[in-house]
């Protein structure tokens, strides 16, 4: 298998980049390959000194297709169950969240698997954990700020209630006025 992978890598090194004709001359054209269809097109006519066309001979050996440059099968992993079935190397899905990614990276290290989409799994675990800690601290700060605002609002509300209590109800007001009238009349 290693020989096949090595052969594929050698072929890939020699393979030219197949570009659409006139792509370097006309800015609006994309770099991806389009088959030339013009009657006088030099690439289509395979004239010497012009770019080559893709053909079946440039392909990788059938046994090496879909393998990573190191020769591992590229299996995308989303869960721990999928990780248990992997042999040699895996790719951790990009759609996973940070916590699940940490879990899968640690599990892969325990199983001594190579993770193809991370150069150093240990470093990546540290980075993700640091990011999670920073996010937790930010959330704590945000919540504490929110609590302070809530407490201030409660204090203001309590102060308003006290002011309302100081204000007399209509019945108390009548009683007070009646007492004042009585006092005035008694003095006369």
C-alpha positions in Angstrom: 0.0 0.0 0.0 2.9 2.4 0.8 4.3 1.8 -2.6 1.0 2.8 -4.3 0.7 5.9 -2.1 4.3 6.8 -3.0 3.6 6.3 -6.7 0.5 8.5 -6.4 2.5 11.3 -4.6 5.2 11.2 -7.3 2.6 11.4 -10.1 0.8 14.3 -8.4 4.1 16.2 -8.1 4.6 15.9 -11.9 1.0 16.7 -12.8 0.5 20.2 -14.2 -2.3 22.5 -13.0 -5.0 22.3 -15.6 -6.2 25.8 -16.3 -9.0 27.0 -18.6 -7.6 28.5 -21.8 -7.1 32.3 -21.7 -7.6 32.3 -17.9 -4.4 34.4 -17.4 -5.4 36.8 -20.2 -9.0 37.4 -19.3 -9.6 38.5 -15.7 -13.3 37.5 -15.4 -12.5 33.8 -16.2 -12.1 31.3 -13.2 -9.0 29.2 -12.7 -11.0 25.9 -12.8 -10.8 23.7 -15.8 -13.3 24.0 -18.7 -12.9 21.9 -21.9 -11.8 24.0 -24.8 -14.4 23.9 -27.6 -13.2 26.4 -30.2 -12.3 25.2 -33.6 -8.9 26.9 -33.7 -8.1 26.4 -29.9 -4.5 25.4 -29.5 -5.1 23.5 -26.3 -7.8 21.4 -27.9 -5.6 20.7 -30.9 -2.8 19.7 -28.4 -0.2 21.9 -30.1 3.4 22.0 -28.7 4.1 24.8 -26.2 0.5 25.1 -25.0 -1.0 23.8 -21.7 -1.9 20.2 -21.4 -5.5 18.8 -21.0 -6.6 16.5 -18.2 -6.9 12.9 -19.3 -7.2 9.5 -17.6 -3.4 8.9 -17.5 -3.0 11.7 -14.9 -5.2 9.9 -12.4 -4.0 8.2 -9.2 -3.7 4.4 -8.9 -7.1 3.0 -8.0 -5.9 1.6 -4.7 -4.5 5.0 -3.6 -7.6 7.0 -4.4 -9.2 8.7 -1.4 -6.3 8.1 0.9 -4.4 10.9 2.7 -0.9 11.8 1.7 0.4 9.5 4.5 -1.7 6.6 3.1 -4.5 6.6 5.7 -8.2 6.2 4.9 -9.9 9.5 5.5 -12.9 8.8 7.8 -14.9 11.7 9.1 -15.9 11.2 12.8 -18.9 12.8 14.5 -19.3 10.5 17.6 -17.4 8.3 19.9 -19.0 5.2 18.4 -17.7 6.2 14.9 -14.2 6.8 16.5 -14.1 3.2 17.9 -14.5 1.8 14.4 -11.6 3.8 12.9 -8.2 2.2 12.3 -5.1 4.3 12.0 -6.3 7.8 11.3 -9.4 10.0 11.3 -10.8 13.4 10.6 -12.8 15.1 13.3 -15.9 16.8 11.7 -15.8 20.6 11.5 -19.4 21.0 12.5 -18.8 19.8 16.1 -18.7 22.1 19.0 -15.7 22.8 21.2 -16.6 20.4 24.1 -17.3 17.5 21.8 -14.2 18.2 19.8 -12.1 18.1 23.0 -13.8 14.8 24.0 -13.0 13.2 20.6 -9.4 14.5 20.5 -8.7 13.0 24.0 -10.3 9.7 23.0 -8.2 9.6 19.8 -5.0 10.3 21.8 -5.9 7.4 24.2 -6.5 5.1 21.2 -3.3 6.4 19.6 -5.0 7.5 16.4 -3.7 10.1 14.1 -6.1 13.1 13.6 -5.5 14.3 10.1 -7.1 17.7 10.3 -5.0 18.8 13.4 -1.2 18.8 13.3 -0.8 18.5 17.1 -3.9 17.2 19.0 -2.4 18.1 22.4 -1.9 21.8 21.4 -5.4 21.9 19.9 -6.9 20.5 23.2 -5.1 23.3 25.2 -6.3 26.0 22.8 -9.9 24.9 22.9 -9.8 24.6 26.7 -8.3 28.1 27.0 -11.0 29.5 24.8 -13.7 27.8 26.8 -12.3 29.2 30.1 -12.2 32.7 28.5 -15.8 32.4 27.4 -16.8 31.2 30.9 -15.1 34.2 32.5 -16.8 36.6 30.0 -20.1 35.0 30.8 -19.5 35.4 34.5 -18.6 39.0 34.1 -21.7 39.6 31.9 -24.0 37.8 34.5 -22.4 39.7 37.4 -23.0 43.0 35.6 -26.6 42.0 34.9 -27.1 41.1 38.6 -25.7 44.5 39.6 -28.1 46.2 37.3 -31.0 44.1 38.6 -30.1 44.9 42.2 -29.9 48.6 41.4 -33.3 48.4 39.8 -34.7 46.6 42.9 -33.3 49.3 45.1 -34.9 52.0 43.0 -38.2 50.1 43.0 -38.1 49.8 46.8 -37.3 53.5 47.2 -40.3 54.4 45.0 -42.5 52.1 47.2 -41.4 53.8 50.3 -42.2 57.2 48.8 -45.7 55.9 47.9 -46.1 54.6 51.4 -45.3 58.1 52.7 -48.1 59.5 50.5 -51.3 59.3 52.3 -54.4 57.4 51.2 -57.6 59.5 50.8 -59.0 58.1 54.1 -55.9 59.0 56.1 -55.9 62.5 54.5 -59.6 63.0 55.6 -58.7 61.9 59.1 -55.8 64.3 59.3 -57.8 67.2 58.0 -60.6 66.5 60.5 -58.1 66.5 63.4 -56.6 69.8 62.2 -60.1 71.4 62.0 -60.9 70.1 65.5 -57.6 71.6 66.9 -58.4 74.9 65.2 -61.9 75.0 66.6 -60.6 74.1 70.1 -58.2 77.0 70.0 -61.0 79.4 69.3 
